[in-house]
Amino acid sequence: MKSKKAKIIIIIVAVLVVVAAAVVGIVGYNAGWFGGEKEPELKQVYDESGSYVVRDEYYNSEDRLEYVVIKGYSDTEHKKLSRETYKSGEDKLMKIVHYNDGGQISSVDEYNGEIPQPVVHREYANGEPTGSYFTYEYTDGGDILKSIEYDANNEIVKTVKREYNDKGAITLYLETGKEGNQIAKTVYEYNNEGQESVVTFYDGDGVTGYVEYEYSKDGKRTKMSEYVGGELSSYRTYTYDENGTAQETIHYPDEK
């Protein structure tokens, strides 16, 4: 009789142990206690430039793909990283880490997952962040509309604004300082054919000079005249060979 009771007790204890282990296992797996993340899956692929790369996939405790790191190398031995591209599980671009020839981080570009251009660019020196960074805004066509440079204290160093015409050609480049003061400005004008005709340069005080362009009937640039302080400083003429390659000649007003 005692032997039978002992067997029953042993069976009950065993069942309880199994149930407890199952509960702990489920809770522990969800909590990530037991390394619920899968080992990164290494895949050999090629990026758009044809560089040899390795793709690491990282999963959460529910076996769902969290993010991907695509490591680009400049050598087939995988010793020289050229860049690391981070993408979300939805294949949205998150970050690209760039490396120099010495294997140190040279810069980091951050993305918002909505547009192909970076929204933040961070500077590095000797593999360490300098603290300075740039933020960017873009037109619908992907051209830079505004960029702001910040120092290590998150204070604005310089802002650059650009404007474009309805054909996408730049019409204004404006640099302003920390206090909003004008550092430099460039204004672009175009002729009826959409060719650059006059470019005027400014500093913080006013006009410093301008350049005028002339073209042939077939649309080739034939002359560029440079003015400083309202006076012609030099001009360049262009001729073309049978292959359409331009030959440039520089002239000065005092030439005989």
ABEGO torsion letter per residue (X at the ends): XAAAAAAAAAAAAAAAAAAAAAAAAAAAAAAGAAGABBBBBBBBBBBAAGBBBBBBBBBBAAGBBABBBBBBBABAAGABBABBBBBBAAGBBABBBBBBAAGBBABBBBBAGABABBABBBBBBGGBBAGBBBBBBBBAAGBBABBBBBBAAGBBABBBBBBBBAAGBBABBBBBBAAGBBABBBBBBBBAAGBBABBBBBBAAEBAEBBBBBBBAAGBBABBBBBBGGBBABBBBBBBBAAGBBBBBBBBAABX
